[in-house]
Amino acid sequence: MRGFLTFLVIAAIVFFAVGETHGWYLGIPSHTPVFVYKMTASGQASRQTFNVDALPVKLTGTVRHGSVEVKVIFQTPESFQSMKPAGPDDTIFEQTYSKGQRIAIDRKFEGGKGDYTVVLNFTDATGLFRLVVPNENQL
């Protein structure tokens, strides 16, 4: 029992030391909650819609430190039938949240049928964030 407690104390010290010097980024957006601790990083989730003209997005969390920029980017895919090239990236939503602000996005982004990318840019951020977008088989 004493050896296990010693291991836990050492693990906690290492976790804290690494977090203070380099930061932590744990999780995969749209699959698991994302825990960010004093980290500058970026995460994204992409979905392609075939049957609907909008992408429902739900993002929740509180920025404890730093800032988080949320972007939703839409792109019309290329067409093999008409040989039409892919359209340019169109940012249909962009907002930055700072320390102490709560993120509570729950809306449908209507860009048409195509490729949607939800981008989370963390700048020296700390917090726990949960991004929910439907699976591609639901779109």
MOBELQUI-V699248 format. One line per field, one symbol per residue. ss: DSSP state (H for helix, E for strand, C for the rest). phi: phi as a letter, one per 30 degrees, with the letter a starting at -180 (. if undefined). burial: # if it has 16 or more other C-alpha atoms within 10 Angstrom, else .. Layout:
ss->???
phi->???
burial->???
This chain:
ss->CHHHHHHHHHHHHHHHHHHHHCCEEECCCCCCCEEEEEEEEEEEEEEECCCCCEEEEEEEEECCEEEEEEEEEEECCCCCCCCCCCCCCEEEEEEEEECCCEEEEEEEEECCCCEEEEEEEEEEEEEEEEEEECCHHHC
phi->.dddddddddddddedddddccibbbkbeicbdccbbhbcabbbbcbccccbcbbdbbbblbddaibbccbbccbdddcddchddddddbdcaaaccceidccbcbaccccjdlccbcccccbhcblcbbcbbddddcc
burial->..................#...###.#.##..#########.#######....##.###.########.#######....................##....#.....#.#######################.....#
